[in-house]
């Protein structure tokens, strides 16, 4: 079995509308929003939880985020960010 381009539980960016105007407009104009891969559904389809604060709905004090199904053309890996929560450890020197 080959490795998935977007493994489950990995952080990604996904095209998703923030407004009803965007929802009824061209998908290519939708913004890239943060999310994570909930599941791989088939070779070129993933279920993504869109974790953008503007989209959260609150139930019983808990934030709920929308999910969507997207193919690889509407998902991308986020730009690398420094991991501020990473525990200190030995530095690896380039050889």
C-alpha positions in Angstrom: 0.0 0.0 0.0 1.4 3.4 -0.9 1.7 6.3 1.5 -1.0 8.9 1.3 -0.1 12.4 0.1 -2.0 13.8 3.1 -1.8 11.3 6.0 -4.7 11.2 8.6 -4.3 13.7 11.4 -1.8 15.8 9.5 -2.2 19.6 9.3 -3.1 21.0 5.8 -4.6 24.0 4.2 -7.8 23.7 2.3 -10.0 25.9 0.1 -13.1 26.7 2.0 -15.6 29.6 1.9 -15.7 32.0 4.8 -18.9 33.8 3.7 -22.1 32.9 1.9 -21.0 35.2 -1.0 -17.8 33.1 -1.4 -19.9 29.9 -1.0 -21.9 30.8 -4.1 -18.9 32.1 -6.0 -16.0 30.5 -7.9 -14.3 27.8 -5.8 -10.9 29.0 -7.1 -11.5 32.3 -5.2 -12.0 30.6 -1.9 -9.3 31.3 0.7 -6.9 28.7 1.9 -7.7 27.9 5.5 -6.1 25.7 8.2 -7.4 22.2 8.8 -6.4 18.7 9.4 -7.0 15.4 7.6 -9.8 13.5 9.4 -9.8 10.6 6.9 -8.7 9.4 3.5 -11.8 8.4 1.6 -10.4 7.1 -1.7 -7.1 7.6 -3.7 -7.8 11.2 -4.4 -10.3 12.3 -1.8 -9.9 13.4 1.8 -12.2 14.5 4.6 -10.9 17.6 6.1 -11.8 19.4 9.3 -11.5 23.1 8.6 -10.2 24.6 11.8 -10.5 28.3 11.1 -11.7 30.3 14.2 -14.2 32.3 12.1 -16.1 29.0 11.3 -16.4 27.6 14.8 -19.8 27.0 16.3 -20.1 26.5 20.0 -22.0 23.8 21.8 -21.9 23.1 25.5 -18.7 25.2 25.7 -16.9 23.2 23.0 -15.8 24.5 19.6 -17.1 22.5 16.5 -15.6 23.0 13.1 -17.0 22.1 9.7 -15.7 19.2 7.6 -15.6 18.9 3.8 -14.4 16.4 1.2 -11.7 17.6 -1.1 -9.4 16.2 -3.8 -5.6 17.0 -4.0 -6.1 20.1 -6.1 -7.9 21.8 -3.1 -5.5 20.7 -0.4 -2.0 21.8 0.2 0.7 21.4 2.9 1.1 24.5 5.1 4.2 26.5 5.0 6.7 25.2 7.6 6.5 27.1 10.9 8.9 27.0 13.8 7.5 24.6 16.4 7.5 26.7 19.5 6.1 23.8 21.7 8.9 21.4 20.6 10.8 20.2 23.7 14.5 21.0 23.8 16.7 18.3 22.5 20.1 17.7 20.9 20.9 19.7 17.9 21.7 17.7 14.7 24.7 19.0 12.8 24.8 18.8 9.0 27.4 16.4 7.7 
